[in-house]
Amino acid sequence: MKMFSASTKINAPSEKIWGILTDSSKYTEWDPGIISLDGKIAEGEKLTIYAKVSPKRAFKVTVVEFNENRKMAWSSGMPLGLFKGIRTFTLEPLKNGVVNFKLQEVFSGPMLAMIGGSIPDMNPIFAEFVAGLKKRAEGA
């Protein structure tokens, strides 16, 4: 297993943050790591993502979990679970209108030993994502 994550506290309601996370047409306005994100962000939907980390490669993911205002997960990988990536977005409401937001991706499967070395360190990219989300949600 290989895992990357980033988190932050956001001074905005969960509904506002969720609205930003589920509006695929606006990701390029606040996520510095994204070139484009096509598709509807809803359970069972398929998305195509082009990211600056690998601009010529289309990342195709499926929204496999969609718990409104709380948690969402995107999955991609190879058939038969040979290689799998699960990206999870978690919103945990705290006191005084603050939300603890966490982004995490876990890679697993028998092919991870071969593929794992080609996966770049996603922690800085995730840190930029959560900073962009925080800025957007807080209206700064």
C-alpha positions in Angstrom: 0.0 0.0 0.0 1.1 3.5 -0.8 -0.7 6.5 0.7 -0.7 10.3 0.3 -2.7 12.9 2.2 -3.2 16.5 3.2 -5.7 18.2 5.5 -6.7 21.6 6.7 -9.4 23.4 8.7 -11.7 25.5 6.6 -13.9 28.3 8.0 -16.9 27.6 5.9 -20.0 25.4 6.1 -19.8 21.8 4.8 -22.4 22.6 2.2 -20.3 25.4 0.7 -17.2 23.2 0.6 -19.2 20.3 -0.9 -20.6 22.6 -3.6 -17.0 23.5 -4.6 -15.9 19.9 -4.6 -18.7 18.7 -6.8 -18.6 21.5 -9.4 -16.4 19.9 -12.0 -16.6 23.0 -14.3 -14.8 25.2 -11.8 -11.8 23.1 -10.7 -9.4 24.9 -12.9 -10.3 28.1 -11.1 -9.0 27.0 -7.7 -7.1 23.7 -8.0 -3.5 24.6 -9.2 -2.8 21.0 -10.1 -5.6 20.5 -12.6 -5.7 21.2 -16.3 -9.2 19.9 -16.9 -11.9 17.8 -15.2 -14.7 16.5 -17.4 -17.8 14.7 -16.2 -20.5 15.1 -13.6 -19.4 14.5 -10.0 -22.1 12.2 -8.6 -22.2 8.6 -7.4 -21.5 6.1 -10.2 -20.4 8.8 -12.7 -17.1 8.6 -14.6 -14.7 11.5 -14.7 -11.7 12.3 -17.0 -9.0 14.3 -15.4 -5.9 15.9 -16.9 -3.4 17.0 -14.2 -0.2 19.0 -14.4 1.7 16.1 -12.8 1.3 14.2 -16.1 -0.3 16.6 -18.6 -0.6 14.2 -21.6 -2.2 11.4 -19.6 -6.0 11.2 -19.0 -6.8 9.8 -15.6 -10.2 8.1 -15.7 -11.9 7.7 -12.4 -15.4 6.6 -11.1 -17.2 8.2 -8.3 -17.7 5.2 -6.0 -18.9 6.9 -2.8 -21.0 10.1 -2.5 -22.2 11.0 1.0 -23.4 14.6 0.5 -21.6 17.2 2.6 -19.5 14.4 4.3 -17.5 12.1 2.1 -16.7 11.3 -1.5 -14.4 8.7 -3.1 -13.0 8.3 -6.6 -11.6 5.0 -7.8 -9.4 4.0 -10.7 -7.1 1.1 -11.5 -6.6 -2.1 -13.5 -9.0 -5.0 -13.9 -9.2 -7.7 -11.2 -7.8 -5.3 -8.6 -4.3 -5.7 -10.0 -3.7 -2.0 -9.2 -6.1 0.3 -7.6 -6.2 3.9 -6.4 -8.9 5.3 -4.2 -9.0 9.1 -3.6 -11.2 10.1 -0.6 -12.5 13.6 0.3 -13.7 13.8 3.9 -15.5 16.8 5.5 -15.7 16.6 9.3 -17.8 19.5 10.8 -16.2 20.9 14.0 -17.4 23.7 16.3 -18.1 27.3 15.2 -18.7 26.6 11.5 -15.2 25.1 11.0 -14.8 22.0 8.9 -11.8 19.6 9.0 -11.1 18.6 5.4 -8.9 15.7 4.5 -7.8 14.5 1.1 -6.2 11.0 0.9 -5.3 8.6 -1.9 -4.4 5.0 -1.3 -2.8 2.8 -3.9 -2.9 -1.0 -3.6 -2.9 -4.3 -5.5 -0.4 -6.9 -6.6 1.0 -4.6 -9.4 1.9 -1.9 -6.9 5.4 -3.3 -6.5 6.0 -2.7 -10.2 4.1 0.5 -10.7 4.6 2.2 -7.3 8.0 3.6 -8.1 6.5 5.6 -11.0 4.0 7.3 -8.7 5.3 10.8 -7.8 5.1 12.2 -4.3 1.5 13.4 -4.2 1.8 15.1 -0.8 2.8 18.5 -2.2 0.2 18.3 -4.9 -2.5 17.5 -2.2 -1.2 20.3 0.0 -1.8 22.7 -3.0 -5.3 21.2 -3.5 -6.4 21.7 0.1 -4.9 25.3 0.2 -6.8 26.2 -3.0 -10.0 24.7 -1.7 -9.6 26.6 1.6 -9.0 29.8 -0.2 -12.0 29.3 -2.5 -14.4 28.3 0.4 -13.3 31.1 2.7 -13.7 33.6 -0.1 -10.2 35.0 0.1 
